[in-house]
């Protein structure tokens, strides 16, 4: 089955063709980073307009690169949410139109689940269920138990800022520009991660939820304590110390989840999963505790349409279909069943 995937949840316009949920035939991404950089973050109205301009050329390029045409595509998978509604509607409109014209099945998929589905593309043959999945990105920090390709149970999520959002905001405080995660990662390589004792918010002893607002505030208050401009070495130390606090928190929660769920496999996905220190720490912790830790390559961690096509494949195989009344949604609700017919476990506070 050849599936055309379409992604437009935030500031990347993407399309891909994937065969049988595993083989990437093409994966095209048109980024809007340069457009939003001058504003220090994504401007929703500008993002929507840019998607309108880019979506059809991106779809055409994905088909051309795959040496396919709409006539040879068997189904379409598109991101339904969560994300920026104006952006999501662009992708949904195109997916519905193409599916209607061709009279082929289509399905709307959850963006967070699609990130998890990226691991099917990179490690499908070596993947073992169940596994603990950490989705960590600019808009989401969520922890799941994956029992099958279409059965995921929410274990925990951020109660305030997402980890990637904290990276971007701290980078903005420091005048490092947007997006901040890549810059902080680079600066932290030459900094001292123990220079500043920033807090690690772990909540209560059994909680698998996250909180990064306190850490963000601690960094801001620390920076306000400087009367003069920061030196290069100070910037590196703050970046390294902040990054270490985030990485420690994420690692602690995931390892806690493996113990609570008695699971020995972990999958780390989402844009922040590109962070070199995060990968290094998880690999080391996994080796220490006998946990197998898997990461997709960086190109499949950031927003892309190949993961959307992979996600859609599994739901289409399970018999799910979209209809023309399907709409976009902006937020992820823990009590809605976006992943499977199984009930969703409510995370502990």
Residue frames as qw, qx, qy, qz and C-alpha x, y, z in Angstrom:
[[0.000, 0.887, 0.461, 0.000, 0.00, 0.00, 0.00],
 [0.420, 0.197, 0.007, 0.886, 1.42, 3.36, -1.06],
 [0.207, -0.826, -0.488, 0.192, 0.31, 6.22, 1.16],
 [0.260, 0.586, 0.004, 0.767, 0.66, 9.95, 0.58],
 [0.452, -0.573, -0.488, 0.479, 1.30, 11.67, 3.91],
 [0.126, 0.712, 0.130, 0.679, 0.60, 15.38, 4.46],
 [0.523, -0.488, -0.438, 0.545, 1.80, 17.42, 7.46],
 [0.143, 0.583, 0.109, 0.792, 0.99, 21.09, 8.17],
 [0.519, -0.652, -0.536, 0.137, 0.47, 21.33, 11.94],
 [0.399, -0.750, -0.080, 0.521, 2.89, 24.19, 12.61],
 [0.129, 0.867, -0.236, -0.420, 5.60, 25.78, 10.47],
 [0.199, -0.302, 0.828, 0.428, 6.66, 22.94, 8.18],
 [0.766, 0.373, -0.018, -0.524, 4.77, 22.10, 5.01],
 [0.198, -0.394, 0.887, 0.136, 5.53, 18.46, 4.29],
 [0.876, 0.236, -0.027, -0.420, 4.49, 15.61, 2.03],
 [0.178, -0.448, 0.872, 0.082, 5.82, 12.09, 1.67],
 [0.846, 0.128, -0.333, -0.396, 5.11, 8.78, -0.01],
 [0.288, -0.424, 0.823, -0.244, 5.58, 5.66, 2.11],
 [0.676, 0.078, -0.635, -0.366, 5.05, 2.04, 1.11],
 [0.760, -0.265, -0.593, -0.017, 3.45, -0.36, 3.63],
 [0.536, -0.833, -0.046, -0.130, 4.19, 1.89, 6.59],
 [0.802, -0.421, 0.193, 0.377, 7.92, 1.16, 6.43],
 [0.627, 0.098, 0.359, 0.684, 9.62, 2.16, 3.16],
 [0.049, 0.793, 0.094, -0.600, 10.11, 5.89, 2.51],
 [0.633, 0.466, 0.449, 0.424, 9.85, 6.61, -1.22],
 [0.243, 0.554, 0.034, 0.796, 10.03, 10.39, -0.73],
 [0.428, -0.677, -0.465, 0.377, 9.98, 12.83, 2.17],
 [0.288, 0.505, 0.132, 0.803, 9.76, 16.54, 1.33],
 [0.342, -0.712, -0.445, 0.422, 9.78, 19.32, 3.94],
 [0.236, 0.639, 0.107, 0.725, 9.44, 23.06, 3.25],
 [0.457, -0.441, -0.501, 0.589, 10.49, 24.89, 6.42],
 [0.009, 0.887, 0.253, 0.386, 9.29, 28.34, 7.48],
 [0.655, -0.479, -0.230, 0.537, 12.07, 28.94, 10.03],
 [0.373, 0.072, 0.126, 0.917, 13.56, 31.88, 8.13],
 [0.175, -0.610, -0.424, -0.647, 10.13, 33.52, 7.90],
 [0.594, -0.724, -0.322, -0.142, 9.41, 33.31, 11.65],
 [0.704, -0.088, -0.285, 0.644, 12.95, 33.87, 12.92],
 [0.151, 0.391, -0.031, 0.907, 12.62, 37.67, 12.79],
 [0.524, -0.564, -0.144, -0.621, 9.62, 37.47, 15.16],
 [0.132, -0.428, 0.766, -0.461, 11.29, 35.16, 17.67],
 [0.401, 0.110, 0.861, -0.293, 8.65, 32.44, 17.19],
 [0.130, 0.311, 0.826, 0.452, 5.90, 31.11, 14.95],
 [0.309, 0.223, 0.116, -0.917, 3.26, 33.64, 13.86],
 [0.493, 0.269, 0.816, -0.137, 0.10, 31.55, 13.21],
 [0.514, 0.747, 0.203, -0.369, -1.40, 33.78, 10.50],
 [0.209, 0.730, -0.562, -0.327, 1.86, 33.91, 8.55],
 [0.315, -0.209, 0.925, 0.049, 2.27, 30.16, 8.93],
 [0.581, 0.458, 0.628, -0.240, -1.18, 29.49, 7.47],
 [0.456, 0.813, -0.083, -0.353, -0.57, 31.75, 4.48],
 [0.021, 0.619, -0.750, -0.231, 2.78, 30.11, 3.78],
 [0.479, 0.037, 0.875, -0.063, 1.18, 26.66, 3.89],
 [0.601, 0.653, 0.340, -0.312, -1.34, 27.76, 1.27],
 [0.322, 0.806, -0.405, -0.288, 1.52, 28.82, -1.01],
 [0.031, -0.546, 0.835, 0.064, 3.65, 25.73, -0.46],
 [0.693, -0.052, 0.647, -0.313, 1.30, 22.77, -0.05],
 [0.846, 0.477, 0.148, -0.186, 0.59, 21.85, -3.69],
 [0.449, 0.731, -0.512, 0.044, 4.19, 22.27, -4.91],
 [0.278, -0.482, 0.789, -0.259, 5.38, 20.15, -1.96],
 [0.801, 0.128, 0.515, -0.278, 2.85, 17.41, -2.73],
 [0.742, 0.647, -0.127, -0.120, 3.87, 17.46, -6.40],
 [0.191, 0.708, -0.668, 0.127, 7.54, 17.19, -5.47],
 [0.540, -0.289, 0.738, -0.285, 6.88, 14.28, -3.12],
 [0.858, 0.342, 0.324, -0.206, 5.08, 12.40, -5.88],
 [0.577, 0.751, -0.321, -0.016, 7.81, 13.20, -8.41],
 [0.082, -0.642, 0.740, -0.185, 10.62, 12.11, -6.08],
 [0.638, -0.101, 0.719, -0.256, 8.80, 8.85, -5.40],
 [0.126, 0.164, -0.777, -0.595, 8.22, 8.37, -9.15],
 [0.110, 0.452, 0.872, -0.152, 4.52, 8.07, -8.42],
 [0.166, -0.269, -0.282, -0.906, 1.39, 9.98, -9.36],
 [0.503, -0.086, 0.394, -0.765, -1.98, 10.49, -7.70],
 [0.819, 0.139, -0.316, -0.459, -3.27, 7.62, -9.85],
 [0.689, 0.166, -0.686, 0.165, -0.83, 5.18, -8.19],
 [0.091, -0.288, 0.616, -0.728, -1.45, 6.32, -4.60],
 [0.377, -0.295, -0.872, -0.098, -3.66, 3.93, -2.59],
 [0.405, -0.766, -0.492, 0.083, -4.57, 6.17, 0.35],
 [0.179, 0.652, -0.159, 0.719, -3.86, 9.51, 2.03],
 [0.589, -0.535, -0.481, 0.369, -2.93, 10.25, 5.65],
 [0.139, 0.673, -0.005, 0.726, -2.99, 13.80, 7.03],
 [0.258, -0.095, -0.610, 0.743, -2.32, 15.44, 10.38],
 [0.262, -0.699, -0.567, -0.349, -5.62, 16.36, 12.03],
 [0.305, -0.827, 0.164, -0.444, -4.19, 17.83, 15.25],
 [0.169, -0.890, -0.255, 0.340, -3.02, 18.99, 17.65],
 [0.508, 0.074, 0.243, 0.823, -1.43, 22.10, 16.19],
 [0.105, 0.332, 0.018, -0.937, -2.26, 25.52, 14.78],
 [0.541, 0.477, 0.646, -0.251, -5.81, 25.21, 13.46],
 [0.420, 0.798, -0.101, -0.420, -5.26, 27.55, 10.51],
 [0.064, 0.565, -0.781, -0.259, -2.23, 25.54, 9.43],
 [0.388, 0.024, 0.916, -0.102, -3.92, 22.18, 9.98],
 [0.575, 0.577, 0.403, -0.416, -6.91, 23.18, 7.86],
 [0.344, 0.690, -0.463, -0.437, -4.66, 23.72, 4.84],
 [0.003, -0.300, 0.948, 0.111, -3.37, 20.15, 4.93],
 [0.410, 0.271, 0.804, -0.334, -6.81, 18.74, 5.71],
 [0.530, 0.643, 0.098, -0.544, -8.42, 20.58, 2.80],
 [0.325, 0.571, -0.664, -0.355, -5.86, 19.25, 0.34],
 [0.130, -0.135, 0.979, -0.075, -6.05, 15.69, 1.69],
 [0.490, 0.411, 0.629, -0.443, -9.86, 15.64, 1.54],
 [0.500, 0.671, -0.134, -0.531, -9.90, 17.09, -1.96],
 [0.224, 0.484, -0.804, -0.263, -7.36, 14.67, -3.39],
 [0.225, 0.021, 0.956, -0.186, -9.01, 11.67, -1.74],
 [0.519, 0.509, 0.442, -0.526, -12.45, 12.76, -2.98],
 [0.463, 0.649, -0.356, -0.488, -11.28, 13.30, -6.55],
 [0.247, 0.384, -0.879, -0.134, -9.47, 9.95, -6.65],
 [0.846, -0.235, -0.137, -0.458, -12.13, 8.13, -4.60],
 [0.645, 0.168, -0.671, 0.324, -9.48, 6.58, -2.35],
 [0.630, -0.662, -0.391, 0.109, -9.52, 6.13, 1.45],
 [0.249, 0.584, -0.324, 0.701, -7.95, 8.69, 3.73],
 [0.645, -0.562, -0.478, 0.199, -7.46, 9.10, 7.46],
 [0.044, -0.850, 0.207, -0.482, -6.73, 11.97, 9.84],
 [0.795, -0.138, -0.472, 0.355, -4.05, 11.15, 12.41],
 [0.468, -0.876, -0.053, 0.103, -2.84, 12.61, 15.67],
 [0.366, 0.824, -0.363, 0.234, 0.41, 14.56, 15.34],
 [0.412, -0.636, 0.607, -0.238, 1.80, 13.21, 18.61],
 [0.892, 0.009, 0.448, -0.059, 1.12, 9.62, 17.59],
 [0.725, 0.678, -0.078, 0.090, 2.76, 10.32, 14.23],
 [0.002, 0.801, -0.569, 0.184, 5.99, 11.18, 16.03],
 [0.668, -0.311, 0.659, -0.149, 5.90, 7.74, 17.66],
 [0.874, 0.401, 0.266, -0.068, 5.20, 6.15, 14.28],
 [0.317, 0.841, -0.436, -0.050, 8.53, 7.54, 13.04],
 [0.399, -0.497, 0.768, -0.052, 10.21, 4.66, 14.86],
 [0.833, 0.257, 0.479, -0.107, 8.39, 2.18, 12.58],
 [0.602, 0.789, -0.119, -0.022, 10.26, 3.72, 9.65],
 [0.156, 0.770, -0.595, 0.167, 13.72, 3.51, 11.20],
 [0.120, -0.341, 0.890, -0.277, 13.51, 0.44, 13.47],
 [0.773, -0.009, -0.097, -0.627, 10.42, -1.45, 12.32],
 [0.808, 0.145, -0.568, -0.055, 12.10, -4.85, 12.12],
 [0.461, 0.119, -0.689, 0.546, 13.76, -4.58, 15.55],
 [0.334, -0.377, 0.182, -0.845, 10.89, -2.96, 17.45],
 [0.320, -0.197, -0.910, 0.176, 9.45, -4.85, 20.43],
 [0.455, -0.513, -0.111, -0.719, 6.09, -4.19, 22.08],
 [0.044, -0.958, -0.280, -0.050, 5.27, -2.96, 24.60],
 [0.555, 0.135, -0.144, 0.808, 7.56, 0.05, 24.84],
 [0.171, -0.788, -0.310, 0.504, 7.60, 3.39, 26.63],
 [0.450, 0.536, 0.309, 0.644, 7.51, 6.31, 24.18],
 [0.225, -0.655, -0.196, 0.694, 8.63, 9.82, 25.08],
 [0.379, 0.694, 0.382, 0.479, 7.40, 12.46, 22.64],
 [0.377, -0.682, -0.122, 0.614, 9.40, 15.61, 23.31],
 [0.414, 0.486, 0.400, 0.658, 9.09, 18.62, 21.01],
 [0.086, 0.195, -0.063, 0.975, 8.42, 22.33, 20.86],
 [0.496, -0.300, -0.137, -0.803, 4.73, 21.90, 21.55],
 [0.890, -0.267, -0.201, -0.309, 4.49, 18.59, 23.37],
 [0.100, 0.424, -0.848, 0.301, 6.11, 16.57, 26.13],
 [0.838, -0.141, 0.062, -0.524, 4.15, 13.36, 26.65],
 [0.102, -0.356, 0.926, -0.080, 4.87, 9.85, 27.87],
 [0.815, 0.087, -0.140, -0.556, 3.04, 6.77, 26.54],
 [0.525, -0.178, 0.832, 0.004, 2.89, 3.03, 26.85],
 [0.558, 0.389, -0.446, -0.582, 2.68, 1.58, 23.34],
 [0.690, -0.096, 0.684, -0.215, 1.11, -1.89, 23.33],
 [0.641, 0.346, 0.614, 0.304, 0.75, -2.21, 19.55],
 [0.295, 0.152, 0.329, 0.884, 1.04, 0.06, 16.50],
 [0.218, -0.519, -0.371, -0.738, -2.46, 1.42, 17.20],
 [0.635, -0.660, -0.398, -0.050, -2.77, 1.08, 20.98],
 [0.379, 0.325, -0.369, 0.784, -1.17, 3.78, 23.11],
 [0.483, -0.733, -0.474, 0.071, -1.92, 4.70, 26.71],
 [0.102, 0.786, -0.184, 0.582, -1.05, 8.14, 28.05],
 [0.707, -0.283, -0.495, 0.419, 1.15, 7.85, 31.16],
 [0.339, -0.677, -0.192, 0.625, 2.11, 11.48, 31.71],
 [0.410, 0.677, 0.279, 0.543, 2.47, 14.86, 30.06],
 [0.279, 0.121, -0.234, 0.923, 3.65, 18.37, 30.79],
 [0.130, -0.708, -0.630, 0.292, 1.48, 20.40, 33.12],
 [0.013, 0.865, 0.038, -0.501, 2.76, 23.68, 31.66],
 [0.291, 0.760, -0.439, -0.382, 5.56, 24.30, 29.15],
 [0.970, 0.230, -0.012, 0.080, 6.79, 21.65, 26.75],
 [0.720, -0.411, 0.215, 0.516, 10.52, 20.91, 26.90],
 [0.516, 0.332, 0.373, 0.696, 11.12, 22.36, 23.44],
 [0.067, -0.893, -0.273, -0.351, 9.14, 25.46, 24.34],
 [0.584, -0.775, 0.041, 0.238, 11.38, 25.93, 27.39],
 [0.678, -0.062, 0.314, 0.662, 14.46, 25.67, 25.15],
 [0.291, 0.618, 0.373, 0.629, 13.09, 28.35, 22.83],
 [0.280, -0.920, -0.195, -0.193, 12.09, 30.70, 25.65],
 [0.670, -0.607, 0.127, 0.408, 15.41, 30.39, 27.48],
 [0.591, 0.163, 0.353, 0.706, 17.24, 31.02, 24.20],
 [0.075, 0.804, 0.326, 0.492, 15.12, 34.14, 23.73],
 [0.507, -0.851, -0.071, 0.118, 15.99, 35.35, 27.26],
 [0.667, -0.425, 0.297, 0.535, 19.65, 34.94, 26.35],
 [0.280, 0.797, -0.191, -0.500, 19.32, 36.69, 22.99],
 [0.419, -0.267, 0.804, 0.328, 20.27, 33.55, 21.06],
 [0.374, 0.240, -0.497, -0.745, 17.52, 33.74, 18.44],
 [0.770, 0.141, 0.452, -0.428, 14.95, 31.24, 17.17],
 [0.840, -0.420, -0.269, -0.212, 14.74, 28.28, 17.13],
 [0.258, -0.804, 0.456, -0.280, 16.64, 28.01, 20.39],
 [0.939, -0.244, 0.234, -0.060, 17.11, 24.29, 20.87],
 [0.849, 0.396, -0.038, 0.348, 19.83, 23.87, 18.26],
 [0.186, 0.786, -0.289, 0.514, 21.75, 26.93, 19.51],
 [0.594, -0.637, 0.363, -0.330, 21.64, 25.83, 23.16],
 [0.987, -0.013, 0.133, 0.084, 22.74, 22.33, 22.18],
 [0.683, 0.558, -0.142, 0.451, 25.74, 23.75, 20.33],
 [0.058, -0.777, 0.334, -0.530, 26.75, 26.19, 23.08],
 [0.799, -0.501, 0.213, -0.254, 26.34, 23.56, 25.79],
 [0.929, 0.222, -0.184, 0.231, 29.07, 21.42, 24.24],
 [0.498, 0.407, -0.336, 0.688, 31.67, 23.88, 25.54],
 [0.361, -0.637, 0.156, -0.663, 29.91, 24.76, 28.80],
 [0.096, 0.155, -0.877, 0.446, 29.93, 23.36, 32.34],
 [0.497, -0.409, -0.615, -0.455, 26.64, 21.54, 33.06],
 [0.577, -0.490, -0.562, 0.333, 27.30, 21.84, 36.81],
 [0.264, 0.249, -0.113, 0.925, 28.01, 25.58, 36.78],
 [0.376, -0.212, 0.126, -0.893, 24.49, 26.61, 37.84],
 [0.061, 0.107, 0.965, -0.231, 22.32, 24.34, 40.06],
 [0.466, -0.062, -0.243, -0.849, 19.02, 24.82, 38.23],
 [0.592, -0.078, 0.623, -0.505, 16.05, 22.87, 39.69],
 [0.226, 0.006, -0.904, -0.364, 14.79, 19.50, 38.46],
 [0.577, -0.062, 0.253, -0.774, 11.01, 19.39, 38.91],
 [0.203, 0.063, -0.968, -0.134, 10.04, 15.76, 39.48],
 [0.622, -0.348, -0.184, -0.677, 6.68, 16.39, 41.27],
 [0.737, -0.428, 0.398, -0.340, 5.64, 13.56, 43.62],
 [0.386, -0.430, 0.808, 0.111, 7.35, 10.19, 43.88],
 [0.552, 0.231, 0.798, 0.070, 4.99, 8.35, 41.52],
 [0.426, 0.778, 0.157, -0.433, 4.09, 11.06, 39.03],
 [0.631, 0.114, 0.529, 0.555, 5.01, 10.69, 35.38],
 [0.240, 0.928, 0.271, 0.088, 3.95, 14.24, 34.53],
 [0.591, 0.130, -0.006, 0.796, 6.42, 16.99, 33.68],
 [0.071, -0.964, -0.230, 0.109, 6.78, 20.66, 34.59],
 [0.658, 0.171, 0.068, 0.730, 9.30, 23.05, 33.06],
 [0.013, -0.891, -0.191, -0.412, 7.87, 26.47, 33.99],
 [0.600, -0.786, 0.058, 0.134, 9.79, 26.58, 37.28],
 [0.741, -0.121, 0.292, 0.592, 13.06, 25.78, 35.52],
 [0.359, 0.638, 0.319, 0.602, 12.37, 28.45, 32.91],
 [0.264, -0.930, -0.103, -0.233, 11.69, 31.02, 35.65],
 [0.740, -0.565, 0.139, 0.338, 14.84, 29.99, 37.53],
 [0.644, 0.180, 0.295, 0.683, 16.94, 30.63, 34.43],
 [0.105, 0.804, 0.261, 0.523, 15.28, 34.01, 33.87],
 [0.491, -0.870, -0.025, -0.032, 15.88, 35.07, 37.49],
 [0.775, -0.310, 0.208, 0.511, 19.50, 33.94, 37.27],
 [0.502, 0.421, 0.307, 0.691, 20.05, 35.96, 34.10],
 [0.119, -0.904, -0.212, -0.352, 18.45, 39.04, 35.68],
 [0.674, -0.687, -0.009, 0.270, 21.12, 38.90, 38.37],
 [0.655, 0.038, 0.214, 0.724, 23.79, 39.98, 35.90],
 [0.004, -0.821, -0.133, 0.555, 24.35, 43.74, 35.81],
 [0.080, 0.610, -0.517, -0.595, 26.51, 43.62, 32.68],
 [0.784, 0.358, -0.337, -0.379, 26.39, 41.59, 29.48],
 [0.921, -0.242, 0.303, 0.008, 27.21, 37.92, 29.75],
 [0.065, -0.613, 0.711, 0.338, 30.59, 36.65, 28.69],
 [0.662, 0.263, -0.591, -0.379, 30.79, 33.85, 26.14],
 [0.292, 0.125, -0.910, 0.268, 31.85, 31.40, 28.84],
 [0.303, 0.103, 0.596, -0.736, 28.90, 32.40, 31.05],
 [0.677, 0.260, -0.160, -0.670, 26.46, 31.91, 28.18],
 [0.573, 0.236, -0.774, -0.127, 27.90, 28.46, 27.54],
 [0.086, 0.056, -0.862, 0.496, 27.67, 27.52, 31.21],
 [0.486, 0.175, 0.364, -0.775, 24.05, 28.67, 31.52],
 [0.695, 0.283, -0.408, -0.520, 23.14, 26.81, 28.33],
 [0.464, 0.195, -0.860, 0.080, 24.83, 23.64, 29.54],
 [0.081, 0.007, 0.764, -0.640, 23.31, 23.86, 33.03],
 [0.600, 0.214, 0.139, -0.758, 19.80, 24.49, 31.72],
 [0.674, 0.277, -0.578, -0.367, 20.09, 21.71, 29.15],
 [0.280, 0.159, -0.907, 0.274, 21.33, 19.29, 31.81],
 [0.336, 0.073, 0.590, -0.731, 18.34, 20.08, 34.03],
 [0.715, 0.270, -0.120, -0.633, 15.92, 19.31, 31.18],
 [0.599, 0.302, -0.732, -0.122, 17.75, 16.12, 30.23],
 [0.045, 0.132, -0.865, 0.481, 17.91, 14.92, 33.84],
 [0.522, 0.137, 0.397, -0.742, 14.17, 15.49, 34.27],
 [0.747, 0.314, -0.314, -0.495, 13.23, 13.67, 31.07],
 [0.463, 0.296, -0.832, 0.076, 15.55, 10.76, 31.82],
 [0.144, -0.093, 0.783, -0.598, 14.31, 10.37, 35.39],
 [0.648, 0.187, 0.231, -0.701, 10.66, 10.29, 34.31],
 [0.734, 0.333, -0.481, -0.343, 11.21, 7.77, 31.52],
 [0.334, 0.245, -0.874, 0.252, 13.23, 5.45, 33.74],
 [0.357, 0.004, 0.625, -0.694, 10.50, 5.74, 36.39],
 [0.741, 0.256, -0.068, -0.616, 7.95, 4.75, 33.74],
 [0.599, 0.310, -0.731, -0.110, 9.94, 1.66, 32.74],
 [0.058, 0.118, -0.868, 0.478, 9.95, 0.53, 36.37],
 [0.489, 0.142, 0.427, -0.747, 6.26, 1.23, 36.94],
 [0.773, 0.359, -0.124, -0.509, 5.23, -0.47, 33.69],
 [0.731, -0.255, 0.622, 0.118, 7.85, -3.26, 33.87],
 [0.721, 0.686, 0.097, 0.013, 9.02, -2.45, 30.32],
 [0.670, -0.416, 0.327, 0.521, 12.55, -2.81, 28.95],
 [0.461, 0.326, 0.457, 0.687, 12.23, -0.87, 25.68],
 [0.027, -0.756, -0.226, 0.614, 12.13, 2.91, 25.26],
 [0.467, 0.516, 0.432, 0.574, 11.53, 5.02, 22.17],
 [0.191, -0.630, -0.136, 0.740, 12.51, 8.70, 22.10],
 [0.363, 0.499, 0.564, 0.549, 10.91, 10.86, 19.39],
 [0.027, -0.952, -0.289, 0.097, 10.08, 14.49, 18.55],
 [0.405, 0.839, -0.129, 0.339, 12.20, 17.48, 17.64],
 [0.347, -0.807, 0.428, -0.214, 13.99, 17.68, 20.99],
 [0.941, -0.137, 0.297, 0.082, 15.08, 14.06, 20.46],
 [0.669, 0.651, -0.118, 0.338, 17.69, 15.54, 18.09],
 [0.259, -0.887, 0.321, -0.207, 19.49, 16.99, 21.13],
 [0.625, 0.418, -0.634, 0.182, 22.92, 15.37, 21.37],
 [0.092, -0.352, 0.717, -0.594, 23.11, 15.43, 25.18],
 [0.759, -0.043, 0.255, -0.597, 19.65, 13.88, 25.48],
 [0.886, 0.287, -0.333, -0.150, 20.64, 11.02, 23.18],
 [0.391, 0.457, -0.698, 0.388, 23.91, 10.52, 25.00],
 [0.326, -0.292, 0.613, -0.658, 22.28, 10.45, 28.45],
 [0.857, 0.045, 0.120, -0.499, 19.48, 8.10, 27.43],
 [0.787, 0.367, -0.495, -0.001, 21.89, 5.71, 25.73],
 [0.206, 0.404, -0.735, 0.503, 24.05, 5.60, 28.87],
 [0.523, -0.177, 0.492, -0.673, 21.10, 5.20, 31.24],
 [0.892, 0.167, -0.146, -0.393, 19.68, 2.46, 29.05],
 [0.645, 0.372, -0.642, 0.185, 22.95, 0.55, 29.12],
 [0.054, -0.354, 0.687, -0.633, 23.23, 0.96, 32.90],
 [0.561, -0.015, 0.513, -0.649, 19.69, -0.29, 33.60],
 [0.302, 0.062, 0.932, 0.188, 19.35, -2.91, 30.87],
 [0.440, 0.678, 0.402, -0.431, 16.90, -0.82, 28.84],
 [0.489, 0.238, 0.557, 0.628, 16.94, -0.82, 25.03],
 [0.094, 0.741, 0.174, -0.642, 16.68, 2.80, 23.86],
 [0.506, 0.355, 0.589, 0.520, 15.81, 3.61, 20.24],
 [0.077, 0.670, 0.042, -0.737, 15.87, 6.94, 18.39],
 [0.667, 0.658, 0.320, 0.144, 14.82, 7.70, 14.82],
 [0.537, 0.127, 0.114, 0.826, 17.39, 9.67, 12.80],
 [0.062, -0.408, -0.230, 0.882, 17.14, 13.45, 13.27],
 [0.187, 0.017, -0.487, -0.853, 15.36, 13.90, 9.92],
 [0.449, -0.377, -0.744, -0.321, 12.48, 11.79, 11.26],
 [0.310, -0.391, -0.616, 0.610, 12.45, 13.46, 14.69],
 [0.108, 0.288, 0.039, -0.951, 11.47, 16.91, 13.44],
 [0.609, 0.459, 0.393, -0.514, 8.07, 17.41, 11.79],
 [0.063, 0.287, -0.765, -0.573, 7.77, 15.47, 8.54],
 [0.735, 0.137, -0.069, -0.661, 5.12, 13.70, 6.49],
 [0.511, 0.217, -0.829, -0.067, 6.75, 10.27, 6.32],
 [0.003, 0.015, 0.839, -0.544, 5.81, 9.70, 9.96],
 [0.532, 0.216, 0.218, -0.789, 2.24, 10.83, 9.15],
 [0.682, 0.269, -0.522, -0.435, 2.05, 8.29, 6.33],
 [0.333, 0.148, -0.905, 0.220, 3.41, 5.56, 8.61],
 [0.249, 0.091, 0.645, -0.717, 0.84, 6.40, 11.28],
 [0.628, 0.263, -0.047, -0.731, -1.97, 6.43, 8.76],
 [0.492, 0.241, -0.801, -0.240, -0.97, 3.05, 7.38],
 [0.114, -0.019, -0.924, 0.366, -1.61, 1.30, 10.68],
 [0.370, 0.286, 0.477, -0.744, -4.99, 2.94, 11.21],
 [0.594, 0.342, -0.362, -0.632, -6.05, 2.24, 7.64],
 [0.384, 0.158, -0.908, -0.045, -5.07, -1.40, 8.14],
 [0.048, 0.166, 0.819, -0.548, -7.25, -1.40, 11.26],
 [0.077, 0.569, 0.787, 0.227, -10.21, -0.26, 9.16],
 [0.067, -0.705, -0.303, 0.638, -10.36, 3.42, 10.10],
 [0.363, 0.471, 0.474, 0.650, -11.44, 5.94, 7.47],
 [0.045, -0.309, -0.188, 0.931, -11.87, 9.69, 7.38],
 [0.249, 0.686, 0.658, 0.184, -14.94, 11.50, 6.06],
 [0.261, 0.557, 0.177, 0.768, -15.50, 15.01, 4.76],
 [0.417, -0.834, -0.196, -0.303, -16.88, 16.21, 8.12],
 [0.789, -0.300, -0.212, 0.492, -13.58, 15.53, 9.91],
 [0.037, 0.967, -0.019, 0.250, -12.18, 18.77, 11.36],
 [0.494, 0.409, -0.491, 0.590, -8.90, 20.00, 12.84],
 [0.613, -0.755, -0.233, -0.006, -8.30, 20.26, 16.58],
 [0.190, 0.841, -0.333, 0.382, -5.74, 22.46, 18.31],
 [0.306, -0.590, 0.631, -0.399, -5.11, 20.66, 21.58],
 [0.493, 0.062, -0.868, 0.005, -4.42, 17.15, 22.77],
 [0.619, -0.429, 0.180, -0.633, -7.09, 16.02, 25.24],
 [0.046, -0.326, 0.925, -0.189, -6.14, 13.14, 27.52],
 [0.510, 0.164, 0.716, -0.447, -9.71, 11.90, 27.75],
 [0.701, 0.527, -0.083, -0.473, -10.24, 11.60, 23.98],
 [0.824, -0.087, 0.542, 0.142, -9.44, 8.39, 22.14],
 [0.375, 0.793, -0.315, -0.361, -7.12, 9.53, 19.36],
 [0.033, -0.548, 0.825, 0.134, -4.99, 6.42, 19.37],
 [0.236, -0.004, -0.960, -0.153, -7.12, 3.32, 19.63],
 [0.586, -0.475, -0.443, -0.484, -10.42, 1.92, 20.81],
 [0.610, -0.246, -0.605, 0.448, -8.69, 1.23, 24.12],
 [0.299, -0.924, -0.236, -0.035, -9.48, 3.57, 27.00],
 [0.398, 0.629, -0.299, 0.598, -6.92, 6.26, 27.79],
 [0.629, -0.435, -0.476, 0.435, -5.35, 6.13, 31.23],
 [0.068, -0.960, -0.060, -0.265, -5.55, 9.49, 32.96],
 [0.560, 0.364, -0.457, 0.587, -2.06, 10.64, 34.06],
 [0.564, -0.608, -0.439, 0.347, -1.30, 11.12, 37.75],
 [0.064, 0.915, -0.063, 0.394, -0.68, 14.58, 39.06]]
